[in-house]
Structure formats: C-alpha cells, structure tokens
Amino acid sequence: MTAISIGASGVTRRLGRPRMAPLLGRLALSAATTAASLACAAALLASVWWLASLWSEDLPGPAKTMPVFWDLVSNPFYDNGPNDKGIGLQLIASLKRVAIGFTLGTCVAVPLGVL
C-alpha cells in the first residue's frame, strides 16, 4: 500500500514522479534551444537569400522585400476594389474554396466507399 501525504511535494515523491522545478527547468532549456535553433535557421536563410540576390538581378534581397512584406501584413483586410485586396481577404477566400472542395469530395467519396 502506498502512503500519500497531504503536501503536493510529498505526493510526487512517494509516487515516483519528477518534481515540478526540474521539469520546468528542462522545458525552459528546451524552449531556449528551440528558439536559438529557429534564430540560426532564419539567419542562415537570410544570408543565403542575400547572397543569391547579389548574383541574380531578378531576385530582390531581404532589405528590399521586408518593407513590402510589412505593408501586406500590417493591414491584411483592406479592400480597394476587385483586384486590390488584402492578404487576409485572399486567404479567407482560398480557405473557403478548399473547404467547399473538401466537402464536395467527401460527399461523393464516402457513399462510394460504403458501397
């Protein structure tokens, strides 16, 4: 029979589970490692992109692309007519088409699969 004490730390020690402090430390280290890996990958990608833009006249570099990207992301739901819409409205329209196609495909495929 397992003895259980009233304190939370006593319960975790008697049941053999790890304490919360080492677990949180490992999670923080894992998050820091993941963030550092993502930062290094982004820096490597930007460096390769920048070098490729030096060799190619058709490829704009990161410095020229970031202001345009910021304009797209800063106001994603603008609507200036039929051919000038924000990226958020375009994304919603695309997801709507995907959902309709998936629903129609499911309505056809499931009964055929049952038959």
C-alpha positions as CSV (number, residue, x, y, z in Angstrom):
1,M,0.0,0.0,0.0
2,T,1.3,3.4,-0.9
3,A,1.5,6.1,1.7
4,I,0.2,9.5,0.5
5,S,0.9,12.7,2.4
6,I,-1.0,15.9,2.3
7,G,1.7,18.1,0.8
8,A,1.9,18.2,-3.0
9,S,5.7,17.6,-3.0
10,G,5.2,14.5,-0.7
11,V,2.7,13.0,-3.2
12,T,5.1,13.4,-6.1
13,R,8.0,11.9,-4.2
14,R,6.1,8.9,-2.9
15,L,4.6,8.1,-6.4
16,G,8.0,8.4,-8.1
17,R,7.1,11.3,-10.4
18,P,9.6,14.1,-11.0
19,R,9.3,17.3,-9.1
20,M,8.0,20.4,-10.9
21,A,11.1,22.5,-10.6
22,P,13.4,20.2,-12.6
23,L,10.6,19.7,-15.2
24,L,10.1,23.4,-15.7
25,G,13.9,23.9,-16.0
26,R,14.0,21.2,-18.7
27,L,11.1,22.8,-20.5
28,A,12.8,26.3,-20.3
29,L,16.0,24.8,-21.7
30,S,14.1,23.1,-24.4
31,A,12.3,26.3,-25.4
32,A,15.6,28.3,-25.4
33,T,17.2,25.6,-27.5
34,T,14.3,25.7,-30.0
35,A,14.3,29.5,-30.2
36,A,18.1,29.5,-30.7
37,S,17.8,26.9,-33.5
38,L,15.0,28.9,-35.2
39,A,17.1,32.1,-35.0
40,C,20.1,30.4,-36.5
41,A,18.0,28.9,-39.3
42,A,16.4,32.3,-40.1
43,A,19.8,33.9,-40.2
44,L,21.2,31.2,-42.5
45,L,18.2,31.5,-44.8
46,A,18.5,35.3,-44.9
47,S,22.2,35.0,-45.6
48,V,21.7,32.6,-48.5
49,W,18.9,34.7,-49.8
50,W,21.1,37.8,-49.7
51,L,24.0,36.1,-51.5
52,A,21.6,34.7,-54.1
53,S,20.2,38.3,-54.7
54,L,23.8,39.5,-55.3
55,W,24.2,37.1,-58.2
56,S,20.8,37.5,-59.7
57,E,19.3,40.8,-61.0
58,D,15.8,39.4,-60.9
59,L,15.8,38.3,-57.3
60,P,15.3,41.1,-54.7
61,G,17.2,40.9,-51.5
62,P,15.7,40.8,-48.0
63,A,16.2,44.5,-47.5
64,K,14.0,45.3,-50.5
65,T,11.4,42.7,-49.7
66,M,10.8,43.4,-46.0
67,P,9.1,46.8,-46.5
68,V,6.7,45.2,-49.0
69,F,6.1,42.3,-46.6
70,W,5.3,44.7,-43.8
71,D,2.8,46.6,-45.9
72,L,1.0,43.3,-46.7
73,V,0.9,42.2,-43.1
74,S,0.2,45.5,-41.4
75,N,-3.3,45.8,-43.0
76,P,-4.4,42.4,-44.2
77,F,-8.1,43.1,-44.6
78,Y,-8.1,46.2,-46.9
79,D,-10.4,46.3,-49.9
80,N,-9.6,48.8,-52.7
81,G,-11.7,47.3,-55.4
82,P,-11.9,43.9,-57.3
83,N,-8.2,43.5,-57.9
84,D,-6.7,45.1,-54.9
85,K,-7.5,43.2,-51.7
86,G,-5.5,42.4,-48.6
87,I,-3.8,39.1,-48.0
88,G,-6.2,38.3,-45.2
89,L,-9.2,38.5,-47.5
90,Q,-7.4,36.4,-50.1
91,L,-6.6,33.8,-47.5
92,I,-10.2,33.6,-46.4
93,A,-11.3,33.2,-50.0
94,S,-8.8,30.4,-50.6
95,L,-9.7,28.6,-47.4
96,K,-13.4,28.8,-48.4
97,R,-12.6,27.2,-51.8
98,V,-10.7,24.4,-50.1
99,A,-13.5,23.8,-47.6
100,I,-16.1,23.6,-50.4
101,G,-13.9,21.2,-52.4
102,F,-13.2,19.0,-49.4
103,T,-16.9,18.9,-48.5
104,L,-18.0,18.0,-52.1
105,G,-15.3,15.4,-52.3
106,T,-16.3,13.9,-49.0
107,C,-20.0,13.8,-50.0
108,V,-19.0,11.8,-53.1
109,A,-16.3,9.6,-51.7
110,V,-17.9,8.4,-48.5
111,P,-21.0,6.9,-50.1
112,L,-18.9,5.4,-52.9
113,G,-16.6,3.9,-50.3
114,V,-19.5,2.4,-48.3
115,L,-21.0,0.9,-51.5
